[in-house]
């Protein structure tokens, strides 16, 4: 009689351990996993992990930002813009959100909105400034304002010398000017 009870108790402990091992990860672990996937350039796997994290806690600003960035890189512009806007509303650092959100809006084809919403925005980090100014330069170029485009690309190069996208923007501006 004692052996069946011991076996049952052992099986119950094993089953509990198995269930604990299969328990869903916490949101922070899912975000960390997504960052690892992003470092390996596996955006699809990162998107899945980030969506799982947001199912557990929809107010994770970092997850919203990373998801928006990954979606933009995957070409899902509308979803990226939505997630980046939510990240901004959840107070994710604007220095990081602004350049990526501006790119998403420009990718959607709304150069005037980029200029209106980001033309006067000041970001503090030099890489963010170069990124944002390059996007503004492309928006000005798209609207035919070559002088403003040149100025934005110059500002990007002041922030980060040899910033490749800004150099390409200067070339495109020169080509547009004839």
TORMAR-688634 format. One record per residue: residue number from 1; residue in one letter; y negated, x, z negated of N, C-alpha, C in turn. Coordinates in nm, 4 decimals, decimal comma. Layout:
<rec NUM "a" <Y X Z> <Y X Z> <Y X Z>>,
...
# end
This chain:
<rec 1 "x" <0,1183 0,0807 0,0000> <0,0000 0,0000 0,0000> <-0,1260 0,0860 0,0000>>,
<rec 2 "x" <-0,1199 0,2006 -0,0648> <-0,2366 0,2864 -0,0731> <-0,2685 0,3509 0,0619>>,
<rec 3 "x" <-0,1675 0,3862 0,1382> <-0,1913 0,4525 0,2670> <-0,2668 0,3628 0,3646>>,
<rec 4 "x" <-0,2301 0,2358 0,3805> <-0,3076 0,1524 0,4728> <-0,4541 0,1401 0,4305>>,
<rec 5 "x" <-0,4805 0,1349 0,3009> <-0,6194 0,1264 0,2550> <-0,6951 0,2542 0,2875>>,
<rec 6 "x" <-0,6290 0,3676 0,2670> <-0,6921 0,4957 0,2995> <-0,7202 0,5055 0,4479>>,
<rec 7 "x" <-0,6247 0,4627 0,5284> <-0,6437 0,4659 0,6743> <-0,7592 0,3747 0,7137>>,
<rec 8 "x" <-0,7633 0,2561 0,6541> <-0,8728 0,1636 0,6835> <-1,0072 0,2230 0,6419>>,
<rec 9 "x" <-1,0098 0,2852 0,5246> <-1,1335 0,3456 0,4771> <-1,1754 0,4603 0,5689>>,
<rec 10 "x" <-1,0777 0,5405 0,6099> <-1,1072 0,6519 0,7010> <-1,1572 0,5997 0,8351>>,
<rec 11 "x" <-1,0899 0,4984 0,8881> <-1,1340 0,4397 1,0145> <-1,2736 0,3803 1,0025>>,
<rec 12 "x" <-1,3023 0,3166 0,8923> <-1,4344 0,2579 0,8710> <-1,5414 0,3672 0,8672>>,
<rec 13 "x" <-1,5137 0,4781 0,7991> <-1,6082 0,5896 0,7944> <-1,6285 0,6505 0,9332>>,
<rec 14 "x" <-1,5213 0,6666 1,0075> <-1,5322 0,7203 1,1432> <-1,6122 0,6271 1,2338>>,
<rec 15 "x" <-1,5870 0,4980 1,2199> <-1,6610 0,4010 1,3008> <-1,8093 0,4039 1,2659>>,
<rec 16 "x" <-1,8415 0,4148 1,1372> <-1,9819 0,4216 1,0958> <-2,0474 0,5484 1,1489>>,
<rec 17 "x" <-1,9775 0,6600 1,1402> <-2,0312 0,7859 1,1921> <-2,0538 0,7766 1,3431>>,
<rec 18 "x" <-1,9621 0,7135 1,4126> <-1,9758 0,6963 1,5576> <-2,0985 0,6118 1,5902>>,
<rec 19 "x" <-2,1174 0,5033 1,5185> <-2,2320 0,4154 1,5430> <-2,3634 0,4857 1,5123>>,
<rec 20 "x" <-2,3666 0,5653 1,4057> <-2,4878 0,6406 1,3731> <-2,5158 0,7425 1,4826>>,
<rec 21 "x" <-2,4141 0,8073 1,5330> <-2,4300 0,9053 1,6406> <-2,4770 0,8414 1,7698>>,
<rec 22 "x" <-2,4438 0,7157 1,7910> <-2,4833 0,6462 1,9129> <-2,6130 0,5686 1,8963>>,
<rec 23 "x" <-2,6721 0,5761 1,7757> <-2,7960 0,5021 1,7524> <-2,9035 0,5499 1,8484>>,
<rec 24 "x" <-2,9886 0,4586 1,8936> <-3,0935 0,4976 1,9858> <-3,1869 0,5997 1,9222>>,
<rec 25 "x" <-3,2371 0,6908 2,0050> <-3,3284 0,7932 1,9566> <-3,4598 0,7305 1,9139>>,
<rec 26 "x" <-3,5295 0,7990 1,8265> <-3,6614 0,7505 1,7866> <-3,7608 0,7836 1,8980>>,
<rec 27 "x" <-3,8747 0,7173 1,8998> <-3,9704 0,7372 2,0091> <-4,0159 0,8824 2,0243>>,
<rec 28 "x" <-4,0361 0,9517 1,9140> <-4,0811 1,0906 1,9210> <-3,9765 1,1792 1,9887>>,
<rec 29 "x" <-3,8489 1,1534 1,9589> <-3,7420 1,2301 2,0230> <-3,7361 1,1990 2,1727>>,
<rec 30 "x" <-3,7610 1,0749 2,2078> <-3,7609 1,0375 2,3492> <-3,8774 1,1031 2,4236>>,
<rec 31 "x" <-3,9930 1,1121 2,3586> <-4,1076 1,1793 2,4203> <-4,0775 1,3281 2,4371>>,
<rec 32 "x" <-4,0182 1,3887 2,3369> <-3,9821 1,5309 2,3460> <-3,8832 1,5531 2,4598>>,
<rec 33 "x" <-3,7880 1,4639 2,4729> <-3,6912 1,4730 2,5818> <-3,7613 1,4590 2,7172>>,
<rec 34 "x" <-3,8562 1,3659 2,7246> <-3,9308 1,3458 2,8497> <-4,0091 1,4715 2,8860>>,
<rec 35 "x" <-4,0681 1,5362 2,7862> <-4,1430 1,6601 2,8124> <-4,0513 1,7688 2,8687>>,
<rec 36 "x" <-3,9287 1,7741 2,8169> <-3,8322 1,8710 2,8694> <-3,7995 1,8401 3,0155>>,
<rec 37 "x" <-3,7809 1,7128 3,0466> <-3,7543 1,6741 3,1848> <-3,8741 1,7065 3,2744>>,
<rec 38 "x" <-3,9950 1,6834 3,2241> <-4,1140 1,7145 3,3035> <-4,1239 1,8640 3,3287>>,
<rec 39 "x" <-4,0885 1,9445 3,2287> <-4,0906 2,0899 3,2458> <-3,9911 2,1344 3,3530>>,
<rec 40 "x" <-3,8841 2,0580 3,3690> <-3,7838 2,0877 3,4719> <-3,8162 2,0184 3,6042>>,
<rec 41 "x" <-3,9320 1,9505 3,6083> <-3,9772 1,8769 3,7271> <-3,8849 1,7600 3,7622>>,
<rec 42 "x" <-3,8204 1,7034 3,6617> <-3,7365 1,5852 3,6807> <-3,8148 1,4637 3,6308>>,
<rec 43 "x" <-3,9087 1,4182 3,7147> <-3,9972 1,3100 3,6746> <-3,9241 1,1777 3,6570>>,
<rec 44 "x" <-3,8214 1,1523 3,7361> <-3,7480 1,0254 3,7244> <-3,6825 1,0119 3,5868>>,
<rec 45 "x" <-3,6183 1,1174 3,5406> <-3,5560 1,1143 3,4081> <-3,6630 1,1025 3,2994>>,
<rec 46 "x" <-3,7756 1,1700 3,3187> <-3,8854 1,1623 3,2216> <-3,9398 1,0196 3,2137>>,
<rec 47 "x" <-3,9532 0,9548 3,3285> <-4,0033 0,8176 3,3311> <-3,9109 0,7263 3,2506>>,
<rec 48 "x" <-3,7827 0,7440 3,2665> <-3,6862 0,6616 3,1922> <-3,7026 0,6840 3,0420>>,
<rec 49 "x" <-3,7112 0,8101 3,0010> <-3,7253 0,8394 2,8580> <-3,8556 0,7827 2,8019>>,
<rec 50 "x" <-3,9626 0,7938 2,8791> <-4,0917 0,7438 2,8326> <-4,0925 0,5916 2,8237>>,
<rec 51 "x" <-4,0308 0,5262 2,9202> <-4,0215 0,3799 2,9134> <-3,9382 0,3364 2,7934>>,
<rec 52 "x" <-3,8331 0,4112 2,7636> <-3,7516 0,3807 2,6453> <-3,8339 0,3974 2,5179>>,
<rec 53 "x" <-3,9139 0,5030 2,5116> <-3,9986 0,5252 2,3942> <-4,0990 0,4113 2,3786>>,
<rec 54 "x" <-4,1553 0,3661 2,4903> <-4,2556 0,2591 2,4849> <-4,1939 0,1236 2,4517>>,
<rec 55 "x" <-4,0654 0,1069 2,4814> <-3,9984 -0,0165 2,4386> <-3,9895 -0,0210 2,2865>>,
<rec 56 "x" <-3,9724 0,0949 2,2268> <-3,9618 0,1022 2,0810> <-4,0991 0,0925 2,0140>>,
<rec 57 "x" <-4,2003 0,1502 2,0784> <-4,3364 0,1458 2,0243> <-4,4359 0,1481 2,1408>>,
<rec 58 "x" <-4,4883 0,0322 2,1794> <-4,5788 0,0249 2,2943> <-4,7157 0,0878 2,2709>>,
<rec 59 "x" <-4,7458 0,1296 2,1493> <-4,8770 0,1860 2,1184> <-4,8779 0,3385 2,1141>>,
<rec 60 "x" <-4,7839 0,4013 2,1785> <-4,7783 0,5477 2,1817> <-4,8667 0,5994 2,2947>>,
<rec 61 "x" <-4,9844 0,6452 2,2604> <-5,0810 0,6900 2,3609> <-5,0271 0,8063 2,4436>>,
<rec 62 "x" <-4,9618 0,9012 2,3785> <-4,9097 1,0166 2,4510> <-4,8036 0,9747 2,5525>>,
<rec 63 "x" <-4,7172 0,8824 2,5141> <-4,6143 0,8340 2,6061> <-4,6789 0,7634 2,7250>>,
<rec 64 "x" <-4,7824 0,6850 2,6995> <-4,8544 0,6165 2,8081> <-4,9156 0,7182 2,9039>>,
<rec 65 "x" <-4,9784 0,8224 2,8475> <-5,0403 0,9254 2,9306> <-4,9360 0,9978 3,0164>>,
<rec 66 "x" <-4,8302 1,0435 2,9520> <-4,7267 1,1173 3,0251> <-4,6604 1,0291 3,1310>>,
<rec 67 "x" <-4,6380 0,9024 3,0977> <-4,5788 0,8095 3,1938> <-4,6729 0,7896 3,3120>>,
<rec 68 "x" <-4,8004 0,7692 3,2847> <-4,8974 0,7523 3,3927> <-4,9031 0,8732 3,4842>>,
<rec 69 "x" <-4,9029 0,9898 3,4248> <-4,9072 1,1145 3,5026> <-4,7816 1,1293 3,5891>>,
<rec 70 "x" <-4,6653 1,1022 3,5299> <-4,5390 1,1131 3,6051> <-4,5327 1,0094 3,7169>>,
<rec 71 "x" <-4,5783 0,8880 3,6887> <-4,5774 0,7834 3,7915> <-4,6706 0,8201 3,9073>>,
<rec 72 "x" <-4,7864 0,8781 3,8744> <-4,8789 0,9208 3,9795> <-4,8151 1,0282 4,0666>>,
<rec 73 "x" <-4,7493 1,1236 4,0044> <-4,6822 1,2300 4,0793> <-4,5675 1,1758 4,1633>>,
<rec 74 "x" <-4,5090 1,0638 4,1200> <-4,4016 1,0001 4,1977> <-4,4561 0,9067 4,3051>>,
<rec 75 "x" <-4,5882 0,8865 4,3082> <-4,6483 0,8033 4,4114> <-4,6655 0,6569 4,3742>>,
<rec 76 "x" <-4,6367 0,6197 4,2503> <-4,6551 0,4815 4,2056> <-4,7948 0,4698 4,1460>>,
<rec 77 "x" <-4,8943 0,4601 4,2350> <-5,0344 0,4684 4,1968> <-5,0766 0,3528 4,1060>>,
<rec 78 "x" <-5,0402 0,2302 4,1407> <-5,0831 0,1140 4,0621> <-5,0292 0,1211 3,9193>>,
<rec 79 "x" <-4,9023 0,1521 3,9043> <-4,8434 0,1626 3,7704> <-4,9040 0,2799 3,6934>>,
<rec 80 "x" <-4,9312 0,3883 3,7634> <-4,9924 0,5045 3,6990> <-5,1296 0,4689 3,6445>>,
<rec 81 "x" <-5,2104 0,4016 3,7255> <-5,3450 0,3624 3,6813> <-5,3374 0,2723 3,5582>>,
<rec 82 "x" <-5,2435 0,1809 3,5581> <-5,2262 0,0894 3,4449> <-5,1918 0,1664 3,3171>>,
<rec 83 "x" <-5,0973 0,2583 3,3265> <-5,0549 0,3349 3,2086> <-5,1653 0,4286 3,1595>>,
<rec 84 "x" <-5,2370 0,4901 3,2513> <-5,3446 0,5808 3,2120> <-5,4593 0,5043 3,1458>>,
<rec 85 "x" <-5,4874 0,3857 3,1959> <-5,5901 0,3017 3,1340> <-5,5485 0,2636 2,9923>>,
<rec 86 "x" <-5,4215 0,2295 2,9738> <-5,3723 0,1962 2,8396> <-5,3795 0,3179 2,7474>>,
<rec 87 "x" <-5,3469 0,4366 2,8008> <-5,3553 0,5589 2,7203> <-5,4986 0,5805 2,6734>>,
<rec 88 "x" <-5,5937 0,5567 2,7614> <-5,7344 0,5709 2,7259> <-5,7738 0,4684 2,6196>>,
<rec 89 "x" <-5,7288 0,3452 2,6365> <-5,7581 0,2407 2,5378> <-5,6973 0,2733 2,4020>>,
<rec 90 "x" <-5,5847 0,3432 2,4023> <-5,5189 0,3829 2,2778> <-5,5762 0,5144 2,2238>>,
<rec 91 "x" <-5,6859 0,5574 2,2836> <-5,7614 0,6753 2,2404> <-5,6890 0,8081 2,2604>>,
<rec 92 "x" <-5,6115 0,8184 2,3672> <-5,5573 0,9496 2,4029> <-5,6759 1,0361 2,4446>>,
<rec 93 "x" <-5,6748 1,1666 2,4198> <-5,7918 1,2505 2,4494> <-5,8441 1,2300 2,5929>>,
<rec 94 "x" <-5,9703 1,1889 2,5990> <-6,0307 1,1551 2,7276> <-6,0380 1,2756 2,8204>>,
<rec 95 "x" <-6,0492 1,3950 2,7634> <-6,0489 1,5169 2,8447> <-5,9239 1,5255 2,9317>>,
<rec 96 "x" <-5,8135 1,4744 2,8803> <-5,6888 1,4793 2,9558> <-5,6714 1,3572 3,0451>>,
<rec 97 "x" <-5,7143 1,2405 2,9958> <-5,6936 1,1163 3,0713> <-5,7859 1,1073 3,1921>>,
<rec 98 "x" <-5,9129 1,1399 3,1738> <-6,0136 1,1172 3,2781> <-5,9775 1,1784 3,4138>>,
<rec 99 "x" <-5,9402 1,3056 3,4204> <-5,9106 1,3620 3,5524> <-5,7910 1,2947 3,6218>>,
<rec 100 "x" <-5,6898 1,2621 3,5455> <-5,5697 1,2017 3,6042> <-5,5982 1,0574 3,6453>>,
<rec 101 "x" <-5,6715 0,9843 3,5623> <-5,7082 0,8471 3,5960> <-5,7965 0,8444 3,7205>>,
<rec 102 "x" <-5,8898 0,9372 3,7296> <-5,9759 0,9453 3,8485> <-5,8921 0,9707 3,9740>>,
<rec 103 "x" <-5,7944 1,0593 3,9625> <-5,7051 1,0854 4,0775> <-5,6276 0,9616 4,1173>>,
<rec 104 "x" <-5,5827 0,8845 4,0177> <-5,5070 0,7629 4,0473> <-5,5946 0,6617 4,1209>>,
<rec 105 "x" <-5,7172 0,6462 4,0753> <-5,8085 0,5513 4,1396> <-5,8416 0,5970 4,2813>>,
<rec 106 "x" <-5,8615 0,7268 4,2990> <-5,8881 0,7791 4,4339> <-5,7660 0,7615 4,5235>>,
<rec 107 "x" <-5,6484 0,7835 4,4695> <-5,5254 0,7661 4,5474> <-5,5088 0,6211 4,5913>>,
<rec 108 "x" <-5,5612 0,5306 4,5122> <-5,5586 0,3885 4,5477> <-5,6589 0,3590 4,6593>>,
<rec 109 "x" <-5,7509 0,4530 4,6832> <-5,8465 0,4385 4,7932> <-5,9825 0,3880 4,7513>>,
<rec 110 "x" <-6,0138 0,3930 4,6230> <-6,1413 0,3409 4,5761> <-6,2347 0,4549 4,5352>>,
<rec 111 "x" <-6,2861 0,5259 4,6360> <-6,3738 0,6404 4,6118> <-6,5010 0,5988 4,5386>>,
<rec 112 "x" <-6,5562 0,4833 4,5726> <-6,6797 0,4380 4,5080> <-6,6585 0,4140 4,3585>>,
<rec 113 "x" <-6,5443 0,3612 4,3208> <-6,5145 0,3389 4,1784> <-6,5028 0,4737 4,1067>>,
<rec 114 "x" <-6,4419 0,5718 4,1704> <-6,4308 0,7051 4,1100> <-6,5700 0,7598 4,0833>>,
<rec 115 "x" <-6,6576 0,7493 4,1821> <-6,7937 0,8006 4,1663> <-6,8676 0,7234 4,0567>>,
<rec 116 "x" <-6,8570 0,5928 4,0595> <-6,9248 0,5107 3,9599> <-6,8740 0,5307 3,8188>>,
<rec 117 "x" <-6,7430 0,5402 3,8035> <-6,6840 0,5504 3,6697> <-6,6828 0,6929 3,6138>>,
<rec 118 "x" <-6,6759 0,7932 3,7017> <-6,6570 0,9304 3,6546> <-6,7678 1,0265 3,6953>>,
<rec 119 "x" <-6,8641 0,9796 3,7724> <-6,9705 1,0671 3,8209> <-7,0535 1,1308 3,7107>>,
<rec 120 "x" <-7,0694 1,0635 3,5997> <-7,1508 1,1149 3,4885> <-7,0653 1,1576 3,3688>>,
<rec 121 "x" <-6,9340 1,1536 3,3823> <-6,8447 1,1878 3,2713> <-6,8449 1,3390 3,2490>>,
<rec 122 "x" <-6,8562 1,3755 3,1229> <-6,8480 1,5165 3,0845> <-6,7174 1,5392 3,0095>>,
<rec 123 "x" <-6,6398 1,6328 3,0560> <-6,5191 1,6746 2,9844> <-6,5423 1,8172 2,9378>>,
<rec 124 "x" <-6,4759 1,8562 2,8305> <-6,5067 1,9856 2,7703> <-6,4156 2,0986 2,8153>>,
<rec 125 "x" <-6,2893 2,0705 2,8389> <-6,2004 2,1811 2,8771> <-6,2255 2,2196 3,0224>>,
<rec 126 "x" <-6,2199 2,3467 3,0484> <-6,2488 2,3965 3,1833> <-6,1477 2,3482 3,2878>>,
<rec 127 "x" <-6,0170 2,3483 3,2578> <-5,9223 2,2953 3,3571> <-5,9460 2,1471 3,3876>>,
<rec 128 "x" <-5,9786 2,0687 3,2833> <-6,0064 1,9262 3,3056> <-6,1322 1,9087 3,3886>>,
<rec 129 "x" <-6,2334 1,9901 3,3611> <-6,3580 1,9837 3,4361> <-6,3329 2,0158 3,5834>>,
<rec 130 "x" <-6,2544 2,1198 3,6096> <-6,2238 2,1565 3,7483> <-6,1477 2,0447 3,8181>>,
<rec 131 "x" <-6,0522 1,9863 3,7486> <-5,9715 1,8775 3,8044> <-6,0590 1,7565 3,8359>>,
<rec 132 "x" <-6,1415 1,7154 3,7384> <-6,2264 1,5978 3,7571> <-6,3301 1,6209 3,8670>>,
<rec 133 "x" <-6,3936 1,7375 3,8664> <-6,4956 1,7663 3,9674> <-6,4350 1,7740 4,1082>>,
<rec 134 "x" <-6,3132 1,8226 4,1189> <-6,2455 1,8262 4,2483> <-6,2188 1,6847 4,2985>>,
<rec 135 "x" <-6,1757 1,5979 4,2083> <-6,1524 1,4581 4,2467> <-6,2836 1,3911 4,2851>>,
<rec 136 "x" <-6,3892 1,4181 4,2098> <-6,5203 1,3636 4,2461> <-6,5651 1,4167 4,3827>>,
<rec 137 "x" <-6,5420 1,5439 4,4075> <-6,5767 1,6017 4,5374> <-6,5043 1,5308 4,6503>>,
<rec 138 "x" <-6,3776 1,5032 4,6301> <-6,2996 1,4310 4,7322> <-6,3525 1,2892 4,7505>>,
<rec 139 "x" <-6,3947 1,2270 4,6402> <-6,4506 1,0910 4,6497> <-6,5830 1,0929 4,7256>>,
<rec 140 "x" <-6,6685 1,1891 4,6954> <-6,7957 1,2012 4,7684> <-6,7693 1,2285 4,9164>>,
<rec 141 "x" <-6,6739 1,3131 4,9432> <-6,6383 1,3447 5,0817> <-6,5901 1,2193 5,1536>>,
<rec 142 "x" <-6,5114 1,1385 5,0855> <-6,4595 1,0151 5,1450> <-6,5713 0,9160 5,1766>>,
<rec 143 "x" <-6,6806 0,9213 5,1000> <-6,7927 0,8305 5,1257> <-6,8964 0,8917 5,2189>>,
<rec 144 "x" <-6,8719 1,0153 5,2626> <-6,9631 1,0802 5,3570> <-7,0786 1,1533 5,2927>>,
<rec 145 "x" <-7,0815 1,1661 5,1616> <-7,1888 1,2364 5,0925> <-7,1497 1,3840 5,0790>>,
<rec 146 "x" <-7,1763 1,4598 5,1855> <-7,1316 1,5994 5,1909> <-7,2022 1,6881 5,0888>>,
<rec 147 "x" <-7,3298 1,6619 5,0644> <-7,4039 1,7439 4,9687> <-7,3481 1,7270 4,8277>>,
<rec 148 "x" <-7,3220 1,6025 4,7879> <-7,2642 1,5774 4,6557> <-7,1227 1,6340 4,6475>>,
<rec 149 "x" <-7,0485 1,6259 4,7570> <-6,9130 1,6818 4,7591> <-6,9185 1,8319 4,7350>>,
<rec 150 "x" <-7,0079 1,9001 4,8070> <-7,0245 2,0450 4,7888> <-7,0585 2,0773 4,6433>>,
<rec 151 "x" <-7,1497 2,0006 4,5862> <-7,1896 2,0233 4,4470> <-7,0734 2,0051 4,3502>>,
<rec 152 "x" <-6,9934 1,9048 4,3731> <-6,8778 1,8812 4,2849> <-6,7754 1,9932 4,2992>>,
<rec 153 "x" <-6,7496 2,0355 4,4219> <-6,6541 2,1456 4,4410> <-6,7075 2,2754 4,3802>>,
<rec 154 "x" <-6,8403 2,2984 4,3903> <-6,9006 2,4158 4,3261> <-6,8823 2,4092 4,1743>>,
<rec 155 "x" <-6,9040 2,2903 4,1159> <-6,8869 2,2736 3,9711> <-6,7420 2,3007 3,9299>>,
<rec 156 "x" <-6,6482 2,2574 4,0134> <-6,5068 2,2834 3,9843> <-6,4787 2,4332 3,9850>>,
<rec 157 "x" <-6,5372 2,5026 4,0811> <-6,5145 2,6481 4,0903> <-6,5858 2,7245 3,9795>>,
<rec 158 "x" <-6,6960 2,6696 3,9290> <-6,7605 2,7321 3,8136> <-6,6720 2,7197 3,6898>>,
<rec 159 "x" <-6,6051 2,6068 3,6782> <-6,5170 2,5847 3,5634> <-6,3919 2,6710 3,5723>>,
<rec 160 "x" <-6,3312 2,6740 3,6889> <-6,2098 2,7532 3,7099> <-6,2228 2,8248 3,8447>>,
<rec 161 "x" <-6,2635 2,9510 3,8428> <-6,2761 3,0248 3,9692> <-6,1419 3,0267 4,0439>>,
<rec 162 "x" <-6,1501 3,0187 4,1724> <-6,0317 3,0179 4,2603> <-5,9434 2,8944 4,2396>>,
<rec 163 "x" <-6,0016 2,7827 4,1926> <-5,9268 2,6568 4,1779> <-5,8907 2,6102 4,3195>>,
<rec 164 "x" <-5,7641 2,6209 4,3535> <-5,7194 2,5964 4,4918> <-5,7637 2,4611 4,5479>>,
<rec 165 "x" <-5,7481 2,3498 4,4738> <-5,7919 2,2215 4,5306> <-5,9421 2,2186 4,5620>>,
<rec 166 "x" <-6,0236 2,2877 4,4808> <-6,1677 2,2922 4,5072> <-6,1966 2,3764 4,6311>>,
<rec 167 "x" <-6,1230 2,4838 4,6476> <-6,1404 2,5667 4,7685> <-6,1043 2,4872 4,8939>>,
<rec 168 "x" <-5,9973 2,4108 4,8854> <-5,9576 2,3247 4,9978> <-6,0660 2,2202 5,0223>>,
<rec 169 "x" <-6,1230 2,1668 4,9153> <-6,2301 2,0680 4,9292> <-6,3520 2,1272 4,9976>>,
<rec 170 "x" <-6,3872 2,2507 4,9633> <-6,4987 2,3189 5,0312> <-6,4694 2,3331 5,1807>>,
<rec 171 "x" <-6,3480 2,3707 5,2112> <-6,3096 2,3845 5,3527> <-6,3237 2,2499 5,4244>>,
<rec 172 "x" <-6,2736 2,1442 5,3620> <-6,2807 2,0114 5,4231> <-6,4251 1,9657 5,4397>>,
<rec 173 "x" <-6,5097 2,0002 5,3437> <-6,6513 1,9636 5,3534> <-6,7160 2,0383 5,4696>>,
<rec 174 "x" <-6,6832 2,1663 5,4843> <-6,7375 2,2441 5,5952> <-6,6898 2,1884 5,7290>>,
<rec 175 "x" <-6,5641 2,1486 5,7361> <-6,5115 2,0889 5,8593> <-6,5810 1,9561 5,8901>>,
<rec 176 "x" <-6,6072 1,8761 5,7867> <-6,6726 1,7477 5,8068> <-6,8178 1,7681 5,8522>>,
<rec 177 "x" <-6,8798 1,8766 5,8053> <-7,0180 1,9051 5,8435> <-7,0267 1,9594 5,9864>>,
<rec 178 "x" <-6,9144 2,0066 6,0380> <-6,9123 2,0582 6,1757> <-6,9432 2,2030 6,1775>>,
# end
